[in-house]
Amino acid sequence: MVKNLSGGKRAKGVGRKHETAGPTRLRTAEDPAELYAVVTKLWGNGLVQVTCSDGESRKCVIRQKFRGRRARDNFVGVGTGLLVGLREFESNQDKCDLLEVYASTDLERLRMMDSAWTSLLGEKDREEEDLDVVVESDDQPINLDDI
């Protein structure tokens, strides 16, 4: 019988569970055709609806790189932060392609670095601040939470 010198099955090299992740460099929008976006709706078949940093709502195509078995770290759900690229080769600007999926830790770093991302996520923060509005009448402030 032939001796197996390779040290086991080929699948052993595929299932590395204790390797560190790739580079930790944070990818930012460098080109004018790259925009920050937040997922608003899941359509299926590799399509999601996103709201971009320029205020437009677009259909985003999830590329094969972000799909399948390797997509564990690239999970795209409602509220996920993305970097998308506009399709300059099409006259219709309603579609864009997914370039990067940001984790929650990356979003905090992006808020400090880029003002476009702050304006995109600032809408949620403003809604939470509106709950703490104080209405003044007859020299006595009334807190809306007390009502």
Buried (B, 14 or more C-beta within 10 A) or exposed (E): EEEEEEEEEEEEEEEEEEEEEEEEEEEBBEEEEBBBBBBEEEEEEBEBBBBBBEEBEBEBBBEEEBEEEEBEEBEBEEEBBBBBBBBEEEEEEEBBEBBBBBBEEBBEBBBEEBEBBBEBBEEEEEEEEEEEEEEEEEEEEEEEEEE
